[in-house]
Structures are given as structure tokens and as C-alpha cells.
Amino acid sequence: MAGLTRRQQCAAVLASDESRYITGTQLVVDAGLTQKVS
């Protein structure tokens, strides 16, 4: 599982100006738990 630091990094990017063009989508931050293996 992703550590707290990794989750903090994701939150920081989403709160920054770098995410200004990310609109109308859901970004799942779950350490890959919902990723399906084919």
C-alpha cells in the first residue's frame, strides 16, 4: 500500500496550479487496489 507520504504527494499535486486543467473527472488514489489484472 502507498504510504502516507505518497498520498500527501497526490493531494499536493491536486491542490497545486499543476492541476488547473484537470476538470470533470474522478481521480482514484488507492495504491492500485481497484486496478484489474488481465
PDB file with one MODEL, atoms N, CA, C and O in Angstrom:
MODEL        1
ATOM      1  N   MET A   1       0.842  -1.188   0.000  1.00  0.00           N
ATOM      2  CA  MET A   1       0.000   0.000   0.000  1.00  0.00           C
ATOM      3  C   MET A   1       0.879   1.240   0.000  1.00  0.00           C
ATOM      4  O   MET A   1       2.007   1.239   0.492  1.00  0.00           O
ATOM      5  N   ALA A   2       0.334   2.261  -0.553  1.00  0.00           N
ATOM      6  CA  ALA A   2       1.055   3.527  -0.579  1.00  0.00           C
ATOM      7  C   ALA A   2       1.117   4.100   0.826  1.00  0.00           C
ATOM      8  O   ALA A   2       0.150   4.039   1.585  1.00  0.00           O
ATOM      9  N   GLY A   3       2.245   4.646   1.146  1.00  0.00           N
ATOM     10  CA  GLY A   3       2.402   5.251   2.457  1.00  0.00           C
ATOM     11  C   GLY A   3       1.738   6.616   2.512  1.00  0.00           C
ATOM     12  O   GLY A   3       1.259   7.134   1.504  1.00  0.00           O
ATOM     13  N   LEU A   4       1.719   7.175   3.683  1.00  0.00           N
ATOM     14  CA  LEU A   4       1.104   8.485   3.874  1.00  0.00           C
ATOM     15  C   LEU A   4       1.788   9.535   3.005  1.00  0.00           C
ATOM     16  O   LEU A   4       1.134  10.440   2.487  1.00  0.00           O
ATOM     17  N   THR A   5       3.099   9.414   2.846  1.00  0.00           N
ATOM     18  CA  THR A   5       3.833  10.379   2.041  1.00  0.00           C
ATOM     19  C   THR A   5       3.334  10.392   0.605  1.00  0.00           C
ATOM     20  O   THR A   5       3.185  11.463   0.016  1.00  0.00           O
ATOM     21  N   ARG A   6       3.075   9.227   0.033  1.00  0.00           N
ATOM     22  CA  ARG A   6       2.594   9.136  -1.348  1.00  0.00           C
ATOM     23  C   ARG A   6       1.215   9.782  -1.478  1.00  0.00           C
ATOM     24  O   ARG A   6       0.940  10.483  -2.453  1.00  0.00           O
ATOM     25  N   ARG A   7       0.355   9.544  -0.494  1.00  0.00           N
ATOM     26  CA  ARG A   7      -0.971  10.164  -0.514  1.00  0.00           C
ATOM     27  C   ARG A   7      -0.867  11.674  -0.371  1.00  0.00           C
ATOM     28  O   ARG A   7      -1.631  12.418  -0.986  1.00  0.00           O
ATOM     29  N   GLN A   8       0.069  12.117   0.435  1.00  0.00           N
ATOM     30  CA  GLN A   8       0.282  13.552   0.598  1.00  0.00           C
ATOM     31  C   GLN A   8       0.772  14.178  -0.704  1.00  0.00           C
ATOM     32  O   GLN A   8       0.393  15.302  -1.034  1.00  0.00           O
ATOM     33  N   GLN A   9       1.609  13.461  -1.440  1.00  0.00           N
ATOM     34  CA  GLN A   9       2.092  13.965  -2.722  1.00  0.00           C
ATOM     35  C   GLN A   9       0.940  14.109  -3.711  1.00  0.00           C
ATOM     36  O   GLN A   9       0.861  15.104  -4.431  1.00  0.00           O
ATOM     37  N   CYS A  10       0.054  13.127  -3.749  1.00  0.00           N
ATOM     38  CA  CYS A  10      -1.107  13.201  -4.641  1.00  0.00           C
ATOM     39  C   CYS A  10      -1.988  14.385  -4.278  1.00  0.00           C
ATOM     40  O   CYS A  10      -2.436  15.120  -5.157  1.00  0.00           O
ATOM     41  N   ALA A  11      -2.235  14.570  -3.007  1.00  0.00           N
ATOM     42  CA  ALA A  11      -3.063  15.691  -2.557  1.00  0.00           C
ATOM     43  C   ALA A  11      -2.399  17.024  -2.887  1.00  0.00           C
ATOM     44  O   ALA A  11      -3.077  17.978  -3.267  1.00  0.00           O
ATOM     45  N   ALA A  12      -1.082  17.093  -2.746  1.00  0.00           N
ATOM     46  CA  ALA A  12      -0.365  18.332  -3.039  1.00  0.00           C
ATOM     47  C   ALA A  12      -0.450  18.685  -4.520  1.00  0.00           C
ATOM     48  O   ALA A  12      -0.618  19.854  -4.869  1.00  0.00           O
ATOM     49  N   VAL A  13      -0.336  17.689  -5.388  1.00  0.00           N
ATOM     50  CA  VAL A  13      -0.444  17.946  -6.830  1.00  0.00           C
ATOM     51  C   VAL A  13      -1.843  18.433  -7.168  1.00  0.00           C
ATOM     52  O   VAL A  13      -1.999  19.386  -7.933  1.00  0.00           O
ATOM     53  N   LEU A  14      -2.859  17.795  -6.611  1.00  0.00           N
ATOM     54  CA  LEU A  14      -4.236  18.191  -6.904  1.00  0.00           C
ATOM     55  C   LEU A  14      -4.567  19.578  -6.365  1.00  0.00           C
ATOM     56  O   LEU A  14      -5.434  20.262  -6.908  1.00  0.00           O
ATOM     57  N   ALA A  15      -3.887  19.997  -5.307  1.00  0.00           N
ATOM     58  CA  ALA A  15      -4.127  21.316  -4.724  1.00  0.00           C
ATOM     59  C   ALA A  15      -3.278  22.405  -5.381  1.00  0.00           C
ATOM     60  O   ALA A  15      -3.476  23.590  -5.110  1.00  0.00           O
ATOM     61  N   SER A  16      -2.343  22.018  -6.235  1.00  0.00           N
ATOM     62  CA  SER A  16      -1.425  22.978  -6.836  1.00  0.00           C
ATOM     63  C   SER A  16      -1.951  23.528  -8.160  1.00  0.00           C
ATOM     64  O   SER A  16      -2.981  23.086  -8.670  1.00  0.00           O
ATOM     65  N   ASP A  17      -1.229  24.491  -8.697  1.00  0.00           N
ATOM     66  CA  ASP A  17      -1.572  25.060 -10.005  1.00  0.00           C
ATOM     67  C   ASP A  17      -1.388  24.046 -11.127  1.00  0.00           C
ATOM     68  O   ASP A  17      -1.968  24.209 -12.200  1.00  0.00           O
ATOM     69  N   GLU A  18      -0.595  23.006 -10.902  1.00  0.00           N
ATOM     70  CA  GLU A  18      -0.366  21.978 -11.919  1.00  0.00           C
ATOM     71  C   GLU A  18      -1.657  21.260 -12.303  1.00  0.00           C
ATOM     72  O   GLU A  18      -1.749  20.700 -13.395  1.00  0.00           O
ATOM     73  N   SER A  19      -2.641  21.271 -11.431  1.00  0.00           N
ATOM     74  CA  SER A  19      -3.889  20.547 -11.701  1.00  0.00           C
ATOM     75  C   SER A  19      -4.988  21.456 -12.256  1.00  0.00           C
ATOM     76  O   SER A  19      -6.154  21.060 -12.286  1.00  0.00           O
ATOM     77  N   ARG A  20      -4.644  22.635 -12.683  1.00  0.00           N
ATOM     78  CA  ARG A  20      -5.675  23.588 -13.129  1.00  0.00           C
ATOM     79  C   ARG A  20      -6.457  23.117 -14.347  1.00  0.00           C
ATOM     80  O   ARG A  20      -7.570  23.591 -14.576  1.00  0.00           O
ATOM     81  N   TYR A  21      -5.909  22.204 -15.129  1.00  0.00           N
ATOM     82  CA  TYR A  21      -6.617  21.708 -16.314  1.00  0.00           C
ATOM     83  C   TYR A  21      -7.306  20.370 -16.071  1.00  0.00           C
ATOM     84  O   TYR A  21      -7.898  19.807 -16.991  1.00  0.00           O
ATOM     85  N   ILE A  22      -7.239  19.861 -14.863  1.00  0.00           N
ATOM     86  CA  ILE A  22      -7.922  18.610 -14.527  1.00  0.00           C
ATOM     87  C   ILE A  22      -9.328  18.970 -14.065  1.00  0.00           C
ATOM     88  O   ILE A  22      -9.515  19.479 -12.960  1.00  0.00           O
ATOM     89  N   THR A  23     -10.312  18.703 -14.916  1.00  0.00           N
ATOM     90  CA  THR A  23     -11.696  19.024 -14.575  1.00  0.00           C
ATOM     91  C   THR A  23     -12.615  17.892 -15.016  1.00  0.00           C
ATOM     92  O   THR A  23     -12.321  17.186 -15.980  1.00  0.00           O
ATOM     93  N   GLY A  24     -13.701  17.724 -14.324  1.00  0.00           N
ATOM     94  CA  GLY A  24     -14.729  16.772 -14.728  1.00  0.00           C
ATOM     95  C   GLY A  24     -14.304  15.323 -14.717  1.00  0.00           C
ATOM     96  O   GLY A  24     -14.747  14.545 -15.561  1.00  0.00           O
ATOM     97  N   THR A  25     -13.464  14.947 -13.791  1.00  0.00           N
ATOM     98  CA  THR A  25     -13.032  13.553 -13.721  1.00  0.00           C
ATOM     99  C   THR A  25     -12.858  13.132 -12.273  1.00  0.00           C
ATOM    100  O   THR A  25     -12.708  13.970 -11.384  1.00  0.00           O
ATOM    101  N   GLN A  26     -12.878  11.850 -12.050  1.00  0.00           N
ATOM    102  CA  GLN A  26     -12.600  11.302 -10.727  1.00  0.00           C
ATOM    103  C   GLN A  26     -11.221  10.666 -10.767  1.00  0.00           C
ATOM    104  O   GLN A  26     -10.954   9.805 -11.605  1.00  0.00           O
ATOM    105  N   LEU A  27     -10.360  11.082  -9.877  1.00  0.00           N
ATOM    106  CA  LEU A  27      -9.028  10.507  -9.779  1.00  0.00           C
ATOM    107  C   LEU A  27      -8.987   9.642  -8.529  1.00  0.00           C
ATOM    108  O   LEU A  27      -9.124  10.144  -7.413  1.00  0.00           O
ATOM    109  N   VAL A  28      -8.801   8.360  -8.717  1.00  0.00           N
ATOM    110  CA  VAL A  28      -8.790   7.424  -7.595  1.00  0.00           C
ATOM    111  C   VAL A  28      -7.360   7.279  -7.092  1.00  0.00           C
ATOM    112  O   VAL A  28      -6.464   6.903  -7.848  1.00  0.00           O
ATOM    113  N   VAL A  29      -7.152   7.575  -5.825  1.00  0.00           N
ATOM    114  CA  VAL A  29      -5.845   7.418  -5.190  1.00  0.00           C
ATOM    115  C   VAL A  29      -5.996   6.300  -4.171  1.00  0.00           C
ATOM    116  O   VAL A  29      -6.343   6.541  -3.014  1.00  0.00           O
ATOM    117  N   ASP A  30      -5.729   5.062  -4.617  1.00  0.00           N
ATOM    118  CA  ASP A  30      -5.954   3.907  -3.746  1.00  0.00           C
ATOM    119  C   ASP A  30      -4.824   2.878  -3.817  1.00  0.00           C
ATOM    120  O   ASP A  30      -5.025   1.709  -3.489  1.00  0.00           O
ATOM    121  N   ALA A  31      -3.656   3.308  -4.237  1.00  0.00           N
ATOM    122  CA  ALA A  31      -2.485   2.427  -4.316  1.00  0.00           C
ATOM    123  C   ALA A  31      -2.706   1.258  -5.261  1.00  0.00           C
ATOM    124  O   ALA A  31      -2.092   0.205  -5.092  1.00  0.00           O
ATOM    125  N   GLY A  32      -3.564   1.424  -6.243  1.00  0.00           N
ATOM    126  CA  GLY A  32      -3.794   0.379  -7.234  1.00  0.00           C
ATOM    127  C   GLY A  32      -4.755  -0.712  -6.817  1.00  0.00           C
ATOM    128  O   GLY A  32      -4.835  -1.742  -7.486  1.00  0.00           O
ATOM    129  N   LEU A  33      -5.485  -0.519  -5.734  1.00  0.00           N
ATOM    130  CA  LEU A  33      -6.398  -1.558  -5.254  1.00  0.00           C
ATOM    131  C   LEU A  33      -7.540  -1.833  -6.218  1.00  0.00           C
ATOM    132  O   LEU A  33      -8.069  -2.944  -6.239  1.00  0.00           O
ATOM    133  N   THR A  34      -7.931  -0.850  -7.015  1.00  0.00           N
ATOM    134  CA  THR A  34      -9.040  -1.062  -7.946  1.00  0.00           C
ATOM    135  C   THR A  34      -8.564  -1.437  -9.347  1.00  0.00           C
ATOM    136  O   THR A  34      -9.378  -1.600 -10.256  1.00  0.00           O
ATOM    137  N   GLN A  35      -7.257  -1.573  -9.524  1.00  0.00           N
ATOM    138  CA  GLN A  35      -6.712  -1.953 -10.827  1.00  0.00           C
ATOM    139  C   GLN A  35      -6.979  -3.431 -11.076  1.00  0.00           C
ATOM    140  O   GLN A  35      -6.754  -4.268 -10.201  1.00  0.00           O
ATOM    141  N   LYS A  36      -7.457  -3.743 -12.262  1.00  0.00           N
ATOM    142  CA  LYS A  36      -7.740  -5.133 -12.610  1.00  0.00           C
ATOM    143  C   LYS A  36      -6.538  -5.734 -13.326  1.00  0.00           C
ATOM    144  O   LYS A  36      -5.940  -5.099 -14.195  1.00  0.00           O
ATOM    145  N   VAL A  37      -6.199  -6.935 -12.963  1.00  0.00           N
ATOM    146  CA  VAL A  37      -5.106  -7.650 -13.611  1.00  0.00           C
ATOM    147  C   VAL A  37      -5.701  -8.508 -14.713  1.00  0.00           C
ATOM    148  O   VAL A  37      -6.624  -9.287 -14.475  1.00  0.00           O
ATOM    149  N   SER A  38      -5.169  -8.364 -15.922  1.00  0.00           N
ATOM    150  CA  SER A  38      -5.712  -9.155 -17.028  1.00  0.00           C
ATOM    151  C   SER A  38      -4.810 -10.323 -17.373  1.00  0.00           C
ATOM    152  O   SER A  38      -5.118 -11.092 -18.283  1.00  0.00           O
TER     153      SER A  38
ENDMDL
END
